[in-house]
Amino acid sequence: MQMLKEQLFDPMIPILLGAALFSAILGEYIEAIIISSIVVLNTIIGIVQERKAQSSLAALRDMSAPMAHVVRNGKEKLIPAKELVVGDIVNLHDGDMVPADMRLIETANLKIQEASLTGESVPVKKDANAILAQDCALGDRRNMAFSSSIVTYGRGQGVVTTIGMNTEMGAIAEMLEDQTQTETPLKRKLTRVGQLLTIIGIIICVLVFILGAIYQKPLVPQFLVAISLAISIIPEGLPATATIVMALGVKRMVKRNALIKKLPAVETLGSATVICSDKTGTLTLNKMTVTQIATDDFSHAIDVKSMQNSPGVQALAYAGALCNDASINGKHEIGDPTEIALIPFAQKLGLEQSKLKEEHPRLFEQPFDSDRKRMTTLHEIDNQYVAFTKGAADEILPLCSQIMINNNVRPITEHDQKQIMQLTKSMSADALRVLGFATKVVKNIPDAGTDLENNLTFIGVSGMIDPPREEVAESVQTCRDAGIRTIMITGDHKITALAIAKKLNIYQNGDLAISGNELDQMSDQQLDEAVKRATVFARVSPADKLLLPVFHQQINCALFKA
C-alpha cells in the first residue's frame, strides 16, 4: 500500500486521472481508457522495480543471517543471532561472523575483518585488555567486536552490549532508512511542467467561459469545449515514457551487477557532477595482494609484475607458501588475508601451495604470537630439515646472523640491516604491509618447546596492499574528462587512503586529505570550504559518509558503496 501511495504521489498523476475522468464525461471513452492505462502502467512498473530490489536485498539479508556460539548455564550453544540478548556471553572462533556488538573479555591472537564497517582492508588485531580514549574512532576500538564483521584469526569471548538495530551496523541501516527523499532534477522539472499545465488549463477554462459569456453562448457546450482544450494540453504519455526509460536503465545496470532500489536514482546518476565513493571493495579489490618484493638487492623493492625468477625469489615463495596457516580451495579462501596474499604470489612462480604442503608436510612449528610477531614452521626439503620464519621485518632481523644474496649465504652486516630497515620504512610509507622472511637448516626434528628462531638467514621482504581495481583508474579519468569530481570517503587509515587515491589520480597536488578527527573539529562553514578542495576523507565514521555529500548541495552528488 505504501508503494502504491508513493507511485500515485507524483503531481502529474492526479492531473492525468482528472483528464481521464473528464474525457469519460465528454464521451471520449477510448481516450479515457488510454489515459487510465498509462497511469496503471506507470504505477505497475514502479512497484515491480521496487519489489524486485527489495526481494534481492531481503535475500542478501537472509544469506548473511549469522549464528552465535553463546554460553548459557555454563554450556556453549549454537543459536540464531537474532535470539541473543544484551549480557549474553559469546565465543568467537576463526571464520565466525560476529553476531552482535560486544565488549571483549578474552582474546587469543584475535583478528577481525571490519572492512564492511570501517573500510579498513586489513583485519584488526583485537585486545580485550586495551584501554582506549572515550572519543576513540570506531576503527580504533580494539577491545570491541562489531556485528557483521568476520573473525579471520584466533579466538575470543565477549559480552553482548547491543543487538539488532542498536548495533553500529544497525545504526547505518537506520540512517539509510531515515534519509530524506530528495527530488531528482528530472522529477522537479516534471513537477513544474505538471503545475504549469494545470495553471494553463485553468486559465483556458476561465477564458473560454468569459468569451462564451461575452458572446452569450450556452453554458454546457462552453464547459465541454473548455474541458476539451484543457485535456489537449496535458502530455498523457510523459510520465509513462519517463518511467519506462528509467526502467530500461535499471535493467541495463542490473546486467552490470548494480542493484537500483528507486527508479529516479538512474536519472540522478546521469546528472551527477561529484561522485563520493568508498574505497575498500569499491575502488579496490578488497583482497590483499603482494605487489612488491625485495631479495638479493635491498636498496629498492621491485614490482611483482616485472620480477624475474631467481633462487632468492623462489626461496621467498617457498617460505610464504609453507610458513602459512591460510589456504585457498577453489573460490573459498580460509585464513588471514595477509597470509592468503602469499599463495597467489607463489602461484605466479609455478608453486601450488596444496602440492607443496603435501610434498613437504609441517614437521614442527612455533605458532604466531602477538608478542613475538612471527611464526616458524619446519619441513623436509631435499633431505634437509628446513625451517622458515615469517613476520615483522624489525622482529626478524635481530634474529638473523646471515643473509642470502644471489644464492650465496654470508654473514649479515650492520649496513645490511640498516638498508633493509630503510627499505621497509619506505614500503610502509607507501601503505604497504611488509613481511620479512628468513630460513634455517637444522639437523634433526626438534623436541616440543625448542626455539628455532635464532641464527637465521634473512631471505627477503614482501609488500602487500589491497590494490586498486584495474578498471577504476580509467573510470576516474573518464569522469575527470567529463567534469565530474571523484572524492574518496573511507574508514581506512589516511596513509593507505592517500596511496590508493594517488594511484587512481583521485588525489593531485594542491588537493586536501582530511581525517575523521580533523573533520570532527570543523564547523559547517569550514567544512563547506574544505570539501571544495578535499578529494580524500580518511578514518571517517559511517555517519560521516552520509553527511559529507550534503555539503555538496550546490552540485548533484552520487554516493557509491560496494
NUGUMAR-441294 format. One line per field, with one value per residue (C-alpha): residue number from 1; residue in one letter; z, y negated, x negated. Coordinates in Angstrom, 3 decimals, decimal comma, always signed. Layout:
! NUGUMAR-441294
k <- c(NUM/...) .
r <- c(a/...) .
c3 <- c(Z/...) .
c2 <- c(Y/...) .
c1 <- c(X/...) .
This chain:
! NUGUMAR-441294
k <- c(1/2/3/4/5/6/7/8/9/10/11/12/13/14/15/16/17/18/19/20/21/22/23/24/25/26/27/28/29/30/31/32/33/34/35/36/37/38/39/40/41/42/43/44/45/46/47/48/49/50/51/52/53/54/55/56/57/58/59/60/61/62/63/64/65/66/67/68/69/70/71/72/73/74/75/76/77/78/79/80/81/82/83/84/85/86/87/88/89/90/91/92/93/94/95/96/97/98/99/100/101/102/103/104/105/106/107/108/109/110/111/112/113/114/115/116/117/118/119/120/121/122/123/124/125/126/127/128/129/130/131/132/133/134/135/136/137/138/139/140/141/142/143/144/145/146/147/148/149/150/151/152/153/154/155/156/157/158/159/160/161/162/163/164/165/166/167/168/169/170/171/172/173/174/175/176/177/178/179/180/181/182/183/184/185/186/187/188/189/190/191/192/193/194/195/196/197/198/199/200/201/202/203/204/205/206/207/208/209/210/211/212/213/214/215/216/217/218/219/220/221/222/223/224/225/226/227/228/229/230/231/232/233/234/235/236/237/238/239/240/241/242/243/244/245/246/247/248/249/250/251/252/253/254/255/256/257/258/259/260/261/262/263/264/265/266/267/268/269/270/271/272/273/274/275/276/277/278/279/280/281/282/283/284/285/286/287/288/289/290/291/292/293/294/295/296/297/298/299/300/301/302/303/304/305/306/307/308/309/310/311/312/313/314/315/316/317/318/319/320/321/322/323/324/325/326/327/328/329/330/331/332/333/334/335/336/337/338/339/340/341/342/343/344/345/346/347/348/349/350/351/352/353/354/355/356/357/358/359/360/361/362/363/364/365/366/367/368/369/370/371/372/373/374/375/376/377/378/379/380/381/382/383/384/385/386/387/388/389/390/391/392/393/394/395/396/397/398/399/400/401/402/403/404/405/406/407/408/409/410/411/412/413/414/415/416/417/418/419/420/421/422/423/424/425/426/427/428/429/430/431/432/433/434/435/436/437/438/439/440/441/442/443/444/445/446/447/448/449/450/451/452/453/454/455/456/457/458/459/460/461/462/463/464/465/466/467/468/469/470/471/472/473/474/475/476/477/478/479/480/481/482/483/484/485/486/487/488/489/490/491/492/493/494/495/496/497/498/499/500/501/502/503/504/505/506/507/508/509/510/511/512/513/514/515/516/517/518/519/520/521/522/523/524/525/526/527/528/529/530/531/532/533/534/535/536/537/538/539/540/541/542/543/544/545/546/547/548/549/550/551/552/553/554/555/556/557/558/559/560/561/562) .
r <- c(m/q/m/l/k/e/q/l/f/d/p/m/i/p/i/l/l/g/a/a/l/f/s/a/i/l/g/e/y/i/e/a/i/i/i/s/s/i/v/v/l/n/t/i/i/g/i/v/q/e/r/k/a/q/s/s/l/a/a/l/r/d/m/s/a/p/m/a/h/v/v/r/n/g/k/e/k/l/i/p/a/k/e/l/v/v/g/d/i/v/n/l/h/d/g/d/m/v/p/a/d/m/r/l/i/e/t/a/n/l/k/i/q/e/a/s/l/t/g/e/s/v/p/v/k/k/d/a/n/a/i/l/a/q/d/c/a/l/g/d/r/r/n/m/a/f/s/s/s/i/v/t/y/g/r/g/q/g/v/v/t/t/i/g/m/n/t/e/m/g/a/i/a/e/m/l/e/d/q/t/q/t/e/t/p/l/k/r/k/l/t/r/v/g/q/l/l/t/i/i/g/i/i/i/c/v/l/v/f/i/l/g/a/i/y/q/k/p/l/v/p/q/f/l/v/a/i/s/l/a/i/s/i/i/p/e/g/l/p/a/t/a/t/i/v/m/a/l/g/v/k/r/m/v/k/r/n/a/l/i/k/k/l/p/a/v/e/t/l/g/s/a/t/v/i/c/s/d/k/t/g/t/l/t/l/n/k/m/t/v/t/q/i/a/t/d/d/f/s/h/a/i/d/v/k/s/m/q/n/s/p/g/v/q/a/l/a/y/a/g/a/l/c/n/d/a/s/i/n/g/k/h/e/i/g/d/p/t/e/i/a/l/i/p/f/a/q/k/l/g/l/e/q/s/k/l/k/e/e/h/p/r/l/f/e/q/p/f/d/s/d/r/k/r/m/t/t/l/h/e/i/d/n/q/y/v/a/f/t/k/g/a/a/d/e/i/l/p/l/c/s/q/i/m/i/n/n/n/v/r/p/i/t/e/h/d/q/k/q/i/m/q/l/t/k/s/m/s/a/d/a/l/r/v/l/g/f/a/t/k/v/v/k/n/i/p/d/a/g/t/d/l/e/n/n/l/t/f/i/g/v/s/g/m/i/d/p/p/r/e/e/v/a/e/s/v/q/t/c/r/d/a/g/i/r/t/i/m/i/t/g/d/h/k/i/t/a/l/a/i/a/k/k/l/n/i/y/q/n/g/d/l/a/i/s/g/n/e/l/d/q/m/s/d/q/q/l/d/e/a/v/k/r/a/t/v/f/a/r/v/s/p/a/d/k/l/l/l/p/v/f/h/q/q/i/n/c/a/l/f/k/a) .
c3 <- c(+0,000/+0,819/-2,584/-4,332/-2,397/-3,396/-7,056/-7,081/-5,206/-8,423/-9,269/-12,869/-11,821/-10,363/-13,498/-15,704/-13,580/-13,851/-17,614/-17,817/-15,756/-17,879/-21,069/-19,890/-19,077/-22,615/-24,082/-25,199/-23,738/-25,781/-24,661/-21,048/-21,229/-22,773/-20,122/-17,312/-18,813/-18,856/-15,153/-14,312/-16,427/-14,845/-11,341/-12,081/-13,495/-10,452/-7,943/-9,752/-9,811/-6,099/-5,216/-7,188/-5,448/-2,021/-2,706/-3,717/-0,600/+1,586/+0,017/+0,753/+4,385/+4,713/+3,250/+5,797/+8,856/+11,385/+14,137/+17,586/+19,953/+23,192/+26,704/+28,828/+32,078/+31,698/+28,325/+24,804/+22,446/+18,771/+18,315/+15,685/+16,318/+16,444/+19,703/+21,521/+24,386/+25,996/+28,582/+26,766/+26,694/+23,114/+21,968/+18,725/+16,529/+13,296/+10,421/+12,573/+11,736/+14,830/+15,752/+17,790/+19,158/+22,169/+24,681/+24,511/+27,812/+26,433/+23,280/+21,916/+18,761/+17,694/+14,359/+12,890/+9,374/+9,733/+6,139/+5,798/+8,773/+8,735/+5,248/+6,624/+4,306/+6,783/+9,730/+13,038/+15,901/+18,992/+22,601/+25,459/+27,871/+25,757/+27,497/+24,981/+24,952/+25,263/+21,878/+20,163/+16,466/+15,560/+13,634/+16,616/+19,226/+19,674/+22,730/+20,868/+18,246/+15,927/+14,352/+10,793/+10,916/+10,297/+12,591/+10,440/+13,060/+16,669/+19,145/+21,670/+24,077/+24,654/+26,434/+24,158/+24,590/+21,798/+19,396/+16,220/+15,115/+18,164/+16,852/+14,808/+11,661/+12,648/+13,049/+9,469/+8,268/+10,250/+8,777/+5,285/+6,062/+7,527/+4,585/+3,273/-0,178/-2,314/-5,698/-8,745/-11,355/-13,827/-11,231/-10,264/-13,916/-14,445/-11,330/-12,610/-16,018/-14,327/-12,243/-15,246/-17,393/-14,589/-14,381/-18,156/-18,245/-15,569/-17,361/-20,647/-18,980/-17,479/-20,788/-22,690/-20,157/-20,336/-24,142/-24,114/-21,722/-23,932/-26,997/-24,923/-25,822/-23,999/-20,736/-21,159/-24,642/-23,464/-20,450/-22,676/-25,063/-22,138/-20,690/-24,092/-24,594/-21,087/-21,678/-25,018/-23,266/-20,925/-22,285/-21,081/-22,191/-20,468/-17,011/-18,560/-21,055/-18,286/-16,135/-18,994/-19,946/-16,323/-16,037/-19,125/-17,466/-14,342/-16,460/-18,111/-14,742/-13,302/-16,108/-14,722/-11,197/-9,948/-7,965/-8,131/-5,435/-6,656/-10,338/-10,035/-8,915/-12,533/-13,652/-10,676/-11,726/-15,169/-13,797/-11,118/-11,109/-7,986/-7,103/-3,442/-3,338/-0,628/-1,038/+0,114/-2,329/-4,489/-5,736/-4,567/-4,794/-1,027/-1,353/-0,058/-2,856/-2,907/-5,162/-4,281/-3,101/-2,326/-2,403/-3,149/-3,608/-0,713/-1,989/-3,535/-3,968/-7,339/-8,735/-8,760/-12,320/-13,576/-11,240/-12,615/-11,141/-9,138/-6,235/-3,825/-5,212/-5,229/-1,577/-0,693/-2,426/-0,651/+2,727/+2,033/+0,897/+3,574/+6,619/+6,199/+8,001/+5,223/+2,249/-0,987/-2,104/-5,435/-4,728/-0,964/+0,903/+4,501/+6,897/+7,383/+4,199/+4,716/+4,535/+1,730/-0,381/-0,279/-2,017/-5,423/-5,252/-5,101/-7,927/-10,153/-9,860/-10,625/-6,995/-5,849/-2,075/-1,678/-3,594/-1,671/+1,682/+0,530/-0,577/+2,404/+5,390/+8,529/+10,993/+13,715/+14,352/+16,580/+16,045/+15,502/+18,709/+19,053/+21,320/+19,005/+15,833/+13,866/+13,230/+12,249/+10,560/+9,774/+6,599/+4,928/+1,593/-0,444/+2,507/+4,791/+7,659/+6,633/+8,904/+7,553/+9,689/+8,687/+10,495/+11,063/+9,499/+12,532/+14,726/+12,435/+11,584/+15,131/+14,983/+11,725/+11,671/+7,908/+4,690/+1,299/-1,652/-5,177/-3,747/-1,616/+2,176/+4,027/+7,454/+7,736/+8,355/+10,135/+6,732/+5,508/+8,473/+8,083/+4,358/+4,952/+7,654/+5,418/+2,634/+4,882/+6,133/+2,546/+1,612/+4,698/+3,758/+0,517/+2,657/+2,018/+4,709/+4,914/+5,960/+6,418/+5,712/+6,991/+6,882/+8,778/+8,254/+11,313/+11,731/+13,464/+14,186/+17,465/+20,605/+21,642/+23,157/+21,265/+19,988/+16,321/+15,953/+16,227/+13,866/+10,943/+7,331/+6,017/+2,632/+1,774/+2,253/+0,580/+0,479/+0,075/-0,204/-1,200/-4,764/-6,926/-9,419/-12,870/-14,466/-11,841/-12,970/-16,441/-14,974/-12,752/-15,758/-17,803/-15,009/-14,805/-18,579/-18,247/-15,495/-12,687/-9,426/-7,669/-3,880/-1,727/+1,661/+3,669/+7,197/+6,421/+7,592/+5,928/+4,626/+2,921/+1,512/+0,078/-1,508/-3,347/-4,234/-5,805/-7,870/-9,180/-9,804/-7,417/-5,279/-7,076/-5,958/-4,219/-3,087/+0,585/+2,535/+5,725/+8,565/+10,718/+13,739/+11,685/+10,327/+13,826/+14,765/+11,744/+11,766/+8,999/+7,312/+7,439/+6,100/+3,335/+2,230/+2,731/+0,528/-2,426/-2,327/-0,497/-2,547/+0,297/+3,611/+5,701/+9,005/+8,961/+10,573/+8,616/+9,646/+8,041/+4,780/+4,624/+5,931/+3,554/+0,320/+1,992/+1,787/-1,992/-2,200/-4,889/-7,162/-7,912/-5,918/-6,260/-3,372/-4,342/-1,897/-2,759) .
c2 <- c(+0,000/-2,336/-1,627/-2,402/-5,666/-6,688/-5,976/-7,973/-10,920/-12,310/-15,654/-14,551/-11,532/-13,479/-15,625/-12,530/-10,952/-14,188/-14,183/-10,590/-11,475/-14,486/-12,500/-9,942/-12,739/-14,104/-10,656/-10,210/-6,698/-5,494/-8,449/-7,911/-4,241/-5,103/-7,748/-5,387/-2,608/-4,903/-5,689/-1,977/-1,012/-3,756/-2,584/+1,126/+0,533/-1,489/+1,033/+4,062/+2,486/+1,644/+5,123/+6,735/+4,574/+5,244/+9,015/+9,021/+7,082/+9,404/+12,437/+10,914/+10,344/+13,952/+15,286/+13,341/+14,214/+15,323/+17,925/+17,365/+19,592/+18,421/+19,606/+20,177/+22,126/+22,906/+24,630/+23,410/+23,473/+22,585/+20,314/+17,803/+14,376/+12,815/+14,722/+13,035/+10,639/+7,959/+9,559/+12,878/+14,320/+15,184/+17,201/+16,149/+18,620/+18,402/+17,891/+16,722/+13,703/+11,521/+11,759/+8,524/+5,639/+6,881/+5,852/+8,378/+10,000/+12,510/+12,618/+15,011/+13,651/+12,456/+10,643/+9,400/+8,155/+4,932/+3,673/+3,565/+1,202/-0,868/-0,349/+0,988/+3,817/+5,454/+7,415/+5,536/+7,127/+7,151/+6,844/+7,349/+5,548/+2,401/-0,847/-3,454/-7,111/-7,913/-9,668/-6,856/-6,425/-3,423/-1,737/-2,009/-0,344/+2,727/+4,012/+4,244/+6,620/+5,326/+7,038/+8,421/+8,319/+11,571/+13,353/+14,195/+15,472/+16,604/+16,735/+14,505/+14,107/+11,090/+9,725/+8,586/+4,841/+4,063/+6,112/+5,601/+2,023/+0,714/+2,066/-0,055/+1,796/+1,334/-2,390/-2,512/-0,725/-3,165/-6,169/-4,818/-4,298/-7,794/-9,548/-12,323/-11,521/-14,385/-15,045/-14,459/-17,225/-15,393/-14,854/-18,537/-19,528/-17,136/-18,530/-22,091/-21,057/-19,483/-22,571/-24,866/-22,809/-22,781/-26,587/-26,937/-24,551/-26,555/-29,842/-28,424/-27,215/-30,670/-32,449/-30,174/-30,871/-34,619/-34,593/-32,438/-34,852/-37,813/-36,137/-34,736/-31,098/-28,209/-27,272/-23,470/-23,485/-26,114/-23,986/-20,939/-22,964/-24,355/-20,890/-19,502/-22,255/-21,705/-17,955/-18,502/-20,428/-17,542/-15,194/-11,937/-9,770/-11,792/-10,062/-6,592/-7,393/-8,671/-5,606/-3,148/-4,833/-4,681/-1,037/-0,199/-1,956/+0,173/+3,332/+2,379/+1,647/+4,997/+6,700/+4,866/+6,168/+2,808/+3,053/-0,059/-0,331/-3,518/-4,278/-8,022/-7,040/-6,150/-9,700/-11,094/-9,180/-10,697/-14,249/-13,809/-16,237/-14,803/-11,134/-10,288/-6,747/-4,316/-2,742/+0,866/+3,181/+0,260/-1,361/+1,587/+5,374/+5,845/+8,520/+8,208/+8,767/+8,968/+6,088/+5,567/+7,795/+7,407/+10,191/+10,123/+6,319/+4,449/+0,935/+0,906/+3,072/+4,482/+4,749/+8,295/+7,796/+7,251/+9,629/+12,257/+15,750/+16,365/+18,592/+15,722/+15,134/+18,904/+19,170/+16,269/+18,030/+21,322/+19,552/+17,699/+20,815/+23,260/+20,977/+20,205/+21,209/+19,957/+21,941/+21,443/+24,131/+23,081/+19,791/+20,364/+18,515/+19,523/+17,623/+14,237/+12,063/+11,258/+14,956/+15,597/+12,988/+15,087/+18,050/+16,372/+14,909/+18,446/+19,477/+16,810/+18,817/+22,113/+23,242/+24,672/+24,389/+27,522/+29,592/+28,066/+28,857/+32,413/+32,896/+31,054/+31,537/+29,452/+31,364/+28,732/+25,241/+22,221/+20,662/+16,971/+14,998/+11,373/+10,643/+12,232/+11,041/+14,016/+17,736/+20,609/+23,959/+26,894/+29,017/+31,671/+30,383/+32,192/+34,472/+31,499/+30,136/+26,538/+24,003/+20,911/+17,853/+15,153/+11,962/+8,293/+7,448/+5,465/+8,514/+10,998/+9,021/+9,144/+12,957/+13,214/+13,878/+14,408/+13,118/+14,750/+12,657/+14,106/+17,647/+17,164/+17,077/+14,683/+13,015/+10,149/+6,729/+3,638/+1,948/+4,767/+4,335/+0,534/+0,895/+3,434/+1,302/-1,762/+0,216/+1,485/-2,062/-3,290/-0,500/-1,174/-4,871/-3,716/-1,995/+1,481/+4,136/+5,507/+9,025/+10,324/+13,913/+15,982/+19,597/+22,073/+25,647/+27,961/+31,490/+33,085/+32,537/+30,581/+31,503/+29,634/+26,273/+25,862/+22,345/+22,361/+18,600/+17,861/+17,769/+17,332/+16,500/+13,491/+14,155/+11,031/+8,979/+8,759/+5,774/+6,178/+3,925/+4,039/+2,810/+0,630/+2,323/+2,193/+0,556/-2,184/-4,424/-4,669/-5,370/-8,136/-9,716/-9,467/-11,263/-13,928/-14,493/-14,840/-17,443/-15,096/-15,229/-11,958/-12,011/-9,084/-8,698/-5,762/-4,487/-3,236/-4,953/-8,205/-6,838/-3,895/-6,074/-8,586/-5,841/-4,427/-7,890/-8,873/-5,678/-6,329/-10,027/-10,993/-12,950/-15,537/-18,240/-21,007/-18,751/-18,236/-14,966/-15,225/-12,691/-11,922/-13,714/-16,864/-16,596/-16,497/-19,747/-21,685/-23,959/-23,612/-26,699/-25,344/-22,005/-23,701/-25,376/-22,249/-19,974/-22,255/-21,190/-17,866/-14,655/-12,211/-11,794/-9,070/-7,341/-8,679/-7,088/-5,608/-8,646/-10,944/-9,014/-10,050/-13,573/-14,675/-14,600/-17,042/-19,686/-19,419/-20,869/-23,285/-20,323/-16,971/-14,267/-10,485/-8,246/-4,878/-1,996/+1,582) .
c1 <- c(+0,000/-2,885/-4,464/-1,162/-0,871/-4,424/-3,754/-0,480/-2,024/-3,522/-1,797/-1,244/+0,831/+3,838/+3,853/+3,953/+6,689/+8,676/+8,158/+9,407/+12,496/+13,423/+12,719/+15,255/+17,758/+17,297/+17,920/+14,303/+14,153/+11,185/+9,084/+10,185/+9,167/+5,789/+5,001/+6,071/+3,945/+0,924/+1,409/+1,784/-1,276/-3,368/-2,364/-2,968/-6,452/-7,493/-6,082/-7,553/-11,018/-10,910/-9,606/-12,434/-15,034/-13,522/-13,374/-17,037/-18,005/-15,917/-17,604/-21,019/-19,981/-18,774/-22,020/-24,064/-21,943/-24,613/-24,601/-26,121/-28,132/-26,522/-27,397/-24,267/-24,111/-27,786/-27,316/-28,050/-25,061/-24,713/-21,690/-20,475/-21,973/-18,504/-17,885/-20,789/-20,086/-22,253/-24,520/-24,973/-28,494/-29,501/-32,534/-34,191/-36,094/-38,052/-35,595/-32,645/-30,522/-30,246/-26,519/-26,216/-28,252/-30,203/-32,839/-35,664/-36,646/-39,135/-41,268/-43,886/-45,550/-42,096/-41,852/-38,578/-37,867/-35,855/-36,024/-32,226/-32,014/-35,212/-36,649/-39,938/-41,014/-43,419/-41,943/-42,103/-44,017/-41,798/-42,926/-40,465/-42,810/-43,175/-42,169/-41,086/-40,132/-36,445/-36,380/-38,270/-37,376/-35,245/-38,059/-40,438/-38,211/-40,399/-38,533/-35,203/-33,800/-31,098/-28,116/-28,543/-32,367/-34,285/-36,760/-39,787/-42,222/-42,402/-39,563/-37,834/-34,977/-32,778/-29,720/-26,896/-26,357/-23,872/-21,768/-19,751/-19,200/-21,082/-24,404/-26,825/-25,742/-22,108/-22,728/-23,973/-20,834/-18,687/-20,491/-19,877/-16,185/-15,874/-17,491/-15,251/-13,865/-15,155/-13,627/-15,807/-16,260/-14,016/-11,285/-11,445/-11,067/-8,157/-6,507/-6,935/-5,560/-2,537/-1,908/-2,350/+0,012/+2,596/+2,458/+2,674/+5,654/+7,498/+6,727/+8,042/+11,229/+11,783/+11,067/+13,440/+16,186/+15,517/+15,571/+18,705/+20,375/+19,396/+20,932/+23,840/+23,115/+24,886/+23,190/+22,887/+21,282/+18,791/+17,922/+17,293/+15,106/+13,078/+12,520/+11,503/+8,912/+7,511/+7,176/+5,442/+2,664/+1,735/-1,048/+0,535/-2,394/-5,127/-5,156/-4,939/-7,703/-9,986/-9,242/-9,861/-13,148/-14,369/-13,235/-15,301/-18,244/-17,750/-17,717/-20,993/-22,613/-21,438/-23,369/-26,422/-25,657/-24,330/-21,093/-18,875/-16,196/-14,474/-13,856/-14,703/-18,231/-19,019/-18,304/-20,270/-23,378/-23,123/-23,225/-25,914/-28,846/-30,514/-30,978/-31,670/-32,999/-34,004/-37,466/-37,521/-35,766/-34,622/-37,807/-39,926/-39,605/-39,124/-41,779/-45,340/-47,859/-51,663/-52,713/-56,408/-59,265/-62,958/-65,568/-69,326/-69,343/-67,752/-68,393/-64,926/-61,831/-60,781/-57,271/-55,897/-54,636/-58,192/-60,097/-62,478/-62,583/-65,749/-66,850/-66,115/-62,618/-61,996/-63,066/-60,749/-57,836/-58,570/-58,679/-55,439/-53,550/-54,776/-55,032/-51,358/-48,136/-45,842/-44,572/-42,653/-40,223/-38,745/-36,978/-36,977/-39,729/-40,343/-42,577/-44,165/-44,094/-47,786/-48,657/-46,174/-48,012/-51,204/-49,534/-48,835/-52,353/-53,782/-51,458/-53,000/-56,239/-54,508/-54,265/-50,923/-50,591/-48,454/-51,016/-53,928/-52,294/-51,652/-55,259/-56,750/-54,398/-54,830/-57,018/-57,332/-56,050/-56,277/-52,831/-52,313/-52,300/-51,254/-54,206/-56,804/-55,009/-56,298/-55,806/-58,122/-57,462/-59,798/-59,708/-61,855/-63,175/-65,871/-66,685/-67,234/-65,157/-64,460/-62,759/-61,002/-60,226/-57,757/-56,790/-57,504/-60,868/-62,040/-61,363/-63,121/-66,269/-67,764/-67,464/-69,456/-73,188/-73,366/-71,812/-71,249/-72,460/-72,345/-72,030/-75,143/-74,922/-77,222/-77,271/-74,785/-76,341/-75,094/-74,888/-72,608/-70,313/-70,115/-69,424/-66,654/-65,037/-65,232/-63,562/-60,750/-60,089/-59,909/-57,484/-55,362/-55,208/-53,544/-50,893/-52,311/-52,039/-55,602/-56,599/-60,136/-61,245/-64,157/-65,267/-67,417/-68,639/-68,661/-69,999/-67,015/-63,351/-63,443/-61,580/-58,450/-59,263/-62,547/-63,256/-64,321/-64,211/-67,921/-70,901/-68,527/-69,389/-67,477/-65,798/-63,841/-60,690/-57,293/-54,962/-51,231/-48,225/-44,580/-45,239/-43,003/-40,725/-42,316/-39,278/-38,914/-41,790/-40,284/-36,827/-38,214/-39,939/-36,734/-34,863/-37,568/-37,369/-33,595/-33,984/-32,928/-34,928/-35,722/-36,055/-37,176/-35,458/-36,812/-37,180/-40,687/-43,875/-44,935/-48,265/-46,541/-43,767/-46,255/-48,362/-45,337/-43,990/-47,324/-47,476/-43,976/-44,700/-41,888/-44,349/-46,521/-48,918/-47,008/-44,152/-43,306/-43,175/-41,116/-40,966/-37,936/-39,440/-40,050/-36,516/-35,003/-36,771/-35,473/-32,464/-29,887/-31,318/-34,868/-33,723/-31,788/-35,032/-37,155/-35,027/-35,712/-39,387/-39,341/-39,439/-40,188/-38,359/-40,011/-39,258/-35,710/-32,653/-29,718/-27,634/-30,229/-29,896/-26,262/-26,876/-29,637/-27,583/-25,165/-27,886/-27,795/-24,292/-25,353/-26,065/-24,500/-26,293/-26,157/-27,253/-28,767/-29,308/-30,121) .
